[in-house]
């Protein structure tokens, strides 16, 4: 029998692990090359991986909801049984057997051409320290990792909880990436001691270290539904928690008289309707944001926590929070400063359609420097959006409403909207955020300024 192991591929730069969202096949099923195989979610995107060769599925080594490292074997295919019957489960399995869930993930040597995972398993939340290395002997021989530290977001969060400087940890993961096992080996903790260490670190850093909450069953005579908390919703929850417990949020709100902008947008929408381009207010707002960022560049920055450096971006890539049936996804419009209002409208229209159809790529979802969330078509007055960490700010765009305004000493009918910007107070002061908003306001209330931006 020609069995072949299928390893979770490197889906994109910086991706260290993926969550098995759903299997498209089952053991014993005959498949052919390019059939849909498995849906995997990473920190960047959800992708469907296809079958690499024809045969019969001999074994699926992971369950839906499992999180596995890149390079781990997730399935075994009998490539020599394309025309035959399904293989017997016992005979189909290769010599190395899958380890139980608590066993730490394999640690391939970074210098090797390709890691050979012997025991593909789910990565535990807290990896135990290797028994063969005494804790007292581990630390004196630790060497700092040179250059930029590579680690998954979950690993960075774990390091903060334990109070560990990632620069002092020896990396054993692919391409010099620090793993949870590396943190455990460095800290010299075990599964029992790690939670206590996390609580101690949390007390001094303000990190979250609460015990998981268990919800009691429904009272007698009442019903409830339990849905697995995984996939995109779990990723959104992790991202929102990381943002709120890391960035120090403050929100600044202002109202904008967009009476003139409404007229210009209406004319532009009619002018480009025959080209199939829907001109919305977002392109104008994006151009106003660029103008404001040129005056206050810290609003287009991020904090590199590993190197303790402020990274001020000289490019303008704006994420547009998009409401889909599966949850909130943020595709990114690249090089906003280099595009016209028409080009931006076309990009937004294309990205929104592909996002809702589930056809965006990893590149479409990465590289953002600032995010805009638009709830104006839903209603409400204004909101306090959560920063798309590690960006420094996010702008909430709200409904345009008819309202009386004062012009030349007279009360006239006008159009107003609220803008609310949430900003990381660690990096940007309140006065800077207010002045930034003033520039955005000037450009939207006097749209001719956009021609000079």
C-alpha positions in Angstrom: 0.0 0.0 0.0 1.5 3.4 -1.1 0.4 5.6 1.8 1.3 9.2 1.9 1.2 11.6 4.8 -0.5 15.0 4.2 1.1 17.8 6.2 -0.6 21.1 6.9 1.1 23.4 4.4 2.6 26.8 5.0 -0.4 28.8 4.0 1.3 32.2 4.1 4.1 34.2 5.6 4.0 34.4 9.4 1.4 31.6 9.7 2.5 29.1 12.4 -0.6 27.1 13.0 -4.1 26.6 11.7 -7.5 25.5 13.0 -9.3 22.6 11.3 -12.7 24.2 10.6 -14.3 21.4 8.6 -13.2 18.2 6.7 -14.6 17.8 3.2 -13.7 14.1 3.1 -14.1 11.1 5.5 -12.0 7.9 6.1 -12.5 5.4 3.4 -13.6 7.9 0.8 -12.1 7.8 -2.7 -10.8 11.1 -3.9 -9.0 12.5 -6.9 -6.5 15.3 -7.2 -7.9 18.8 -6.7 -11.0 17.6 -4.8 -11.8 19.8 -1.8 -10.0 18.3 1.2 -10.1 20.4 4.3 -11.1 24.0 5.4 -8.4 25.6 7.6 -8.5 28.9 9.5 -5.4 30.9 10.4 -5.0 34.3 12.0 -5.1 35.7 8.5 -7.9 33.9 6.6 -9.9 30.8 6.0 -8.8 28.7 3.1 -9.9 25.5 1.5 -7.1 23.1 0.7 -7.5 20.6 -2.1 -6.4 16.9 -2.3 -2.8 16.7 -3.6 -3.1 13.3 -5.2 -5.7 10.7 -6.0 -6.4 7.7 -3.7 -8.4 6.7 -0.7 -8.5 8.6 2.6 -6.9 6.1 5.1 -6.9 8.3 8.2 -7.9 11.8 9.4 -5.6 12.6 12.4 -7.3 15.7 13.6 -10.8 16.6 14.6 -12.8 19.7 13.5 -11.8 22.5 16.0 -8.3 21.2 16.5 -5.4 23.7 16.2 -2.3 22.2 14.7 1.1 23.6 13.8 2.2 24.0 10.2 4.1 20.9 9.0 2.1 18.5 11.1 0.6 15.4 9.5 -3.2 15.9 9.5 -4.2 13.0 7.2 -3.0 9.9 5.5 -3.9 9.0 1.9 -3.5 5.6 0.3 -2.3 6.8 -3.1 -2.1 3.3 -4.5 -5.8 2.5 -3.9 -7.4 5.0 -6.3 -9.3 2.2 -8.0 -9.6 -0.2 -5.2 -11.6 -0.6 -2.0 -11.0 1.5 1.1 -8.0 0.3 3.2 -8.5 -1.4 6.5 -8.1 1.1 9.2 -5.4 -0.9 11.2 -3.2 -1.6 8.1 -3.5 1.9 6.7 -1.9 3.7 9.6 1.8 4.3 9.2 4.3 3.1 11.9 4.3 6.3 14.0 1.0 6.4 15.9 -0.8 9.6 16.8 -0.1 10.6 20.3 -2.7 11.7 22.8 -3.7 15.4 22.8 -1.6 16.5 25.8 1.7 15.5 24.1 3.6 18.6 22.9 3.8 19.2 19.2 7.0 18.0 17.3 9.9 20.4 17.3 11.6 20.3 13.9 15.1 21.8 13.7 15.1 25.1 11.9 18.1 24.3 9.8 16.6 21.2 8.3 15.1 21.4 4.8 11.7 20.3 6.0 10.4 19.2 9.4 9.4 15.6 9.9 6.7 15.6 12.5 6.6 12.2 14.2 3.6 12.8 16.4 1.1 15.3 14.9 -1.2 16.5 17.6 -3.3 19.4 18.8 -1.2 22.2 20.3 -2.1 22.5 24.0 -2.8 25.9 25.5 0.1 25.4 27.9 2.8 23.0 26.7 4.6 21.1 29.5 8.4 21.5 29.9 10.4 18.6 28.4 11.1 16.1 31.2 14.6 15.3 30.0 15.8 18.9 30.6 15.9 20.0 34.3 14.5 23.4 34.9 17.6 24.6 36.8 19.9 23.5 33.9 17.8 25.1 31.1 18.3 28.8 31.8 22.1 29.2 32.0 22.5 28.0 28.4 19.8 30.1 26.8 21.0 32.3 23.9 19.1 35.3 22.7 17.4 35.0 19.3 19.1 37.5 16.9 17.2 40.1 14.9 13.4 40.2 14.8 11.7 37.6 17.0 9.3 35.3 15.1 6.3 33.9 17.1 2.6 33.4 16.5 0.2 35.8 18.2 -0.9 33.2 20.7 2.7 32.5 21.6 3.4 36.3 22.1 0.3 36.5 24.3 1.5 33.5 26.3 4.9 35.1 26.8 3.4 38.3 28.1 1.3 36.3 30.6 4.4 34.5 31.8 6.5 37.7 31.9 9.0 36.3 29.4 11.1 38.4 27.0 10.9 36.6 23.7 14.3 37.9 22.7 15.9 35.7 25.4 14.2 32.5 24.3 15.9 30.0 22.1 13.7 29.2 19.0 13.4 25.6 17.7 10.4 26.1 15.4 10.5 26.4 11.6 12.6 29.3 10.3 13.6 30.2 13.8 10.1 30.6 15.1 9.5 30.5 18.9 6.9 27.8 19.9 4.9 27.2 23.1 7.3 24.4 23.9 10.2 26.9 23.8 8.4 29.2 26.3 7.8 26.2 28.6 11.4 25.1 28.4 12.7 28.6 29.1 10.3 29.2 32.0 11.0 25.8 33.5 7.3 25.5 34.3 5.0 22.5 34.1 1.2 22.4 33.5 0.5 22.8 37.2 2.9 25.7 37.8 2.2 27.6 34.6 -1.3 29.0 35.6 0.2 30.3 38.8 3.0 32.0 36.9 0.5 33.5 34.5 -1.6 35.0 37.4 1.5 36.5 38.9 2.5 38.1 35.6 -1.0 39.3 35.0 -1.1 41.0 38.3 1.8 43.2 37.3 1.1 43.7 33.6 -2.7 43.9 33.6 -3.0 40.9 31.2 -6.1 38.7 31.3 -5.7 35.6 33.4 -9.3 34.6 34.4 -10.4 31.0 34.9 -12.7 29.6 32.1 -16.4 30.0 32.9 -18.6 27.0 32.8 -22.3 27.7 32.0 -24.7 25.5 33.9 -27.3 23.5 32.0 -30.7 24.9 31.3 -33.3 24.7 34.1 -35.8 21.8 34.0 -38.4 22.4 31.4 -36.3 24.9 29.5 -34.2 24.3 26.3 -31.1 25.7 24.9 -28.7 25.1 21.9 -25.0 24.7 22.2 -22.9 25.6 19.1 -19.1 24.8 19.0 -17.2 28.1 19.5 -14.6 27.8 16.8 -13.7 29.0 13.3 -14.1 32.7 12.5 -16.1 33.6 15.6 -13.4 32.2 17.9 -10.7 34.1 15.9 -12.7 37.3 16.2 -13.1 36.7 20.0 -9.3 36.2 20.3 -8.5 39.3 18.3 -11.0 41.5 20.3 -9.7 40.2 23.6 -6.1 40.8 22.6 -6.9 44.3 21.5 -8.9 45.3 24.6 -6.4 43.9 27.0 -3.3 45.3 25.2 -4.1 48.6 23.6 -5.3 51.3 26.0 -8.5 52.5 24.2 -9.9 56.0 24.2 -12.6 57.2 21.8 -13.1 60.7 20.3 -16.4 61.7 18.6 -17.3 64.7 16.4 -20.2 65.6 14.2 -19.5 66.5 10.6 -21.6 68.8 8.4 -21.6 66.9 5.1 -24.2 68.9 3.2 -21.7 69.8 0.4 -20.2 66.3 0.4 -23.7 64.7 -0.1 -24.2 66.8 -3.3 -20.8 66.0 -4.7 -21.2 62.3 -4.0 -24.7 62.3 -5.6 -23.3 63.8 -8.8 -20.3 61.4 -8.8 -22.6 58.4 -8.3 -24.7 59.4 -11.3 -21.6 60.1 -13.4 -20.1 56.6 -12.9 -23.3 54.5 -12.8 -23.0 53.5 -16.4 -19.5 52.1 -15.7 -20.9 49.8 -13.0 -19.0 51.7 -10.2 -21.0 52.5 -7.1 -19.5 55.7 -5.6 -20.1 55.7 -1.8 -19.0 58.1 0.9 -16.1 55.8 2.0 -13.6 56.9 -0.8 -14.0 60.5 0.2 -13.5 59.6 3.9 -10.4 57.6 3.0 -8.9 60.5 1.1 -9.6 62.8 4.1 -7.9 60.3 6.5 -4.8 60.3 4.3 -4.6 64.1 4.4 -4.9 64.0 8.2 -2.3 61.3 8.6 0.2 63.3 6.6 -0.1 65.9 9.3 -0.2 63.4 12.2 1.8 60.3 11.0 1.5 58.6 14.4 -2.1 57.8 13.5 -0.7 55.5 10.9 1.7 53.5 13.1 2.0 50.4 15.2 4.0 49.4 18.3 6.5 46.5 17.8 6.3 45.1 21.3 9.1 42.5 20.6 11.7 45.2 19.6 10.2 48.1 21.6 10.0 50.3 18.4 7.3 52.5 17.0 6.7 51.6 13.4 5.4 54.7 11.5 4.0 53.5 8.1 4.8 55.5 5.0 2.1 53.8 3.1 -1.7 53.9 3.5 -3.5 50.5 3.4 -7.0 50.8 4.9 -9.0 47.8 6.1 -12.8 48.0 5.5 -14.7 46.0 8.2 -17.2 43.9 6.2 -20.3 42.2 7.7 -20.7 38.7 6.4 -22.9 35.7 7.2 -19.9 34.1 9.0 -18.8 37.2 11.0 -16.8 40.4 10.6 -14.0 40.2 8.1 -11.6 43.1 7.2 -10.3 43.1 3.6 -7.6 45.8 2.9 -7.6 48.4 0.2 -3.9 49.0 -0.7 -2.2 52.3 -1.5 -5.2 54.6 -0.8 -3.0 57.7 -1.3 -2.2 56.7 -4.9 -5.8 56.1 -6.1 -8.7 58.3 -7.2 -12.1 58.3 -5.6 -13.4 56.2 -8.5 -10.6 53.7 -8.2 -11.1 53.4 -4.4 -14.9 52.9 -5.0 -14.1 50.1 -7.5 -11.7 48.4 -5.1 -14.2 48.6 -2.2 -16.9 47.2 -4.3 -14.8 44.3 -5.6 -13.4 43.4 -2.1 -16.8 43.5 -0.4 -18.3 41.2 -3.0 -15.4 38.7 -2.8 -15.4 38.8 1.0 -19.1 38.0 1.2 -18.6 35.2 -1.3 -15.6 33.8 0.6 -13.2 34.4 -2.2 -10.7 36.8 -0.7 -7.1 35.7 -0.5 -4.6 36.0 2.4 -3.1 39.0 0.6 -6.5 40.7 0.6 -6.7 40.4 4.4 -3.1 41.5 5.4 -1.0 44.6 5.3 -3.5 47.0 6.8 -2.3 50.1 8.6 -5.7 51.6 9.7 -9.3 50.3 9.7 -12.7 51.8 9.0 -16.0 50.3 10.2 -19.2 51.6 8.7 -22.5 51.0 10.6 -24.3 54.0 9.0 -26.6 51.8 7.0 -27.8 50.0 10.1 -28.6 52.9 12.3 -27.7 54.3 15.7 -26.0 57.5 16.7 -22.4 56.5 17.1 -20.3 53.7 18.6 -16.9 53.1 20.2 -15.2 50.6 17.9 -12.5 48.2 19.0 -9.0 48.7 17.5 -7.9 46.2 14.9 -4.7 45.4 16.9 -1.8 46.0 16.3 -3.0 49.1 14.4 -3.1 52.3 16.4 -6.7 53.4 15.6 -10.0 52.6 14.0 -12.6 55.0 12.6 -16.4 54.4 13.0 -18.5 56.0 10.3 -22.2 56.5 11.2 -25.5 57.5 9.6 -26.0 60.7 7.7 -29.2 62.4 9.0 -31.2 65.5 8.1 -30.6 68.2 10.8 -30.8 71.9 11.2 -27.4 73.7 10.8 -26.4 77.3 11.2 -24.9 79.0 8.1 -24.3 82.7 7.8 -26.3 83.3 11.0 -29.4 81.5 9.6 -30.8 78.1 10.5 -31.1 76.0 7.4 -31.7 72.3 6.6 -28.5 70.3 6.4 -26.9 66.9 6.6 -24.8 65.7 9.5 -23.0 62.5 10.5 -20.9 61.4 13.5 -17.4 60.0 13.2 -15.9 58.2 16.2 -12.2 57.2 16.3 -10.9 54.8 18.9 -7.1 55.3 19.5 -4.4 53.4 21.3 -3.5 55.9 24.1 -0.1 54.2 24.7 1.0 55.7 21.4 -1.3 58.7 20.6 -2.3 61.4 23.0 -5.8 62.7 23.2 -4.9 66.1 21.9 -3.2 64.6 18.8 -6.3 62.4 18.2 -8.6 65.5 18.4 -6.4 67.5 16.0 -6.3 64.6 13.6 -10.1 64.4 13.6 -10.3 68.2 13.0 -8.3 67.7 9.8 -10.6 64.9 8.7 -13.6 67.1 9.5 -12.2 70.1 7.5 -11.8 68.0 4.4 -15.2 66.5 4.6 -17.0 69.7 5.3 -15.1 71.5 2.5 -14.7 68.7 -0.1 -12.7 70.9 -2.4 -9.8 70.4 0.0 -9.6 66.8 -1.2 -8.4 68.0 -4.5 -5.4 69.5 -2.8 -4.7 66.5 -0.5 
